[in-house]
């Protein structure tokens, strides 16, 4: 009788028939077209707060990792410069610049109440895709049109929606920090083409050293425009909290469009924010179309509604407009209400309906924010709070740079390279130090890699076996079939070689030809010695070798448009290895136990894949023997390469995966001396 350790969906007697064949029609969800930013991104409220807390930590970490902020770049001195104070009725305006990292300048204006009483609230105001937003002044004709439809109230104040919000809040007793998104107003170190309109890979920036943004090495190190902007937001909050009059328990952030995206992200990852009001961006549909609103890894199996949910139960408002947010009242917001209700704080989340307005931050929405902040920060004004008119300052009165405070070089490619190098060196230093202690490995390195791969071993899924074809050999039984991962709707074609004198050991044998890798003398010797051997076609193996991976239909050559919503092929193949191991470790049939020893042998490109799987699976793989050929993620120069992995180089590259294999038995060929012990003898130890 054959040794039976897999869980079959057929009876044992059926398995022993001479030949049984079922059609192997692929139904793997991963064969569907890749998801893009225009997909559907619902949020399902959790059943309990315990369930939500676990999910919350996972999603928050995904945001931080995707932004290149796990670990957070070293917080170097801000070297803030505040100058050019102008006093107006009830408020002052100052010009500010500081360094989020050395040489990288954040620019903006600081609005303060003239006579603050004690500690006062602080508000961060992030603008979206408005050209030179902070410095812009609209033409009178346009303002009158906005007044006619009820979007603005005043011909003067309505000329700058950005100054309007800052002035009103300062008059209400708040400190307001309005800063420039990259390439806007005084933020000139990157130009608009790089920040918002990037479309074509730049060969001179796609290099193994001194690379630039959007290159494969930058993506491999999780460096992006979005990540830089999120870092600037974190450092902006650092700056605000250095001001002696600011109350750290009353800090808020708001913004519209791309500024709404920044609002959601900072509120989600930084507990120092106490109130959030993202505008015209919270939606189950379009998630943000610009390169500055997308990054690899960010929205895989999550989206903007859940990002907003991470802020619960703290006060949060949002709105709708005649854009992709128009269905929020019925799609997404009720789920956020349910989440807040689970916390016992249903009234802390607020939606302003505004589908009759365009995609903007109009006076009606601004009034809703003032009233919301007034209520939760106990400012003492009558509700609703209505905006008062003012005389906008001219761009020359707001701009940060002048002869006394000269601007840095504009759109400098050398600065772009040096900035990414500083971030790379800083991360490598922190991660190398973390790798020397068990705490650092457990708390920083391992969670980072787990997020990059996108699936913990403990969550590998519920696996079932479907028999295909079975043949009885003289000393063994050969069966083909599929492993069905019911949790993720994934399928894996496998070939099993069972010795009739099975010794309780299994070797998973992987190679670039999939199941074809079993056709070698070493496998034959293992089976003859009583060890079962399993081969598999990892995703897109088993046919013509994949030379370029799929991307979304967006013609712009930005990895984030694909890998911000979909796992890389490398990660998906790691998932396949974990599916196999999970099946072996959790399967019993009748009185026959699961194998008492599971090893993996991986040749060719499957070597690094197996190192990653072992880093997550740990002792579930007793022994692993891999070839690496000296592979490094950081040396991949094409984001469509099958071995490309966003974040692959971030966590000390392949050596980081070896570190995460710990002290478990590991045989590595391609990283120095080849072990003396023969492979088969080593596997049998």
Order of alpha helices (4+ residues) and beta strands (2+ residues): alpha-alpha-beta-beta-beta-beta-alpha-alpha-beta-alpha-alpha-alpha-beta-alpha-beta-alpha-beta-alpha-beta-alpha-alpha-alpha-alpha-beta-beta-beta-beta-alpha-beta-alpha-alpha-beta-alpha-beta-alpha-beta-alpha
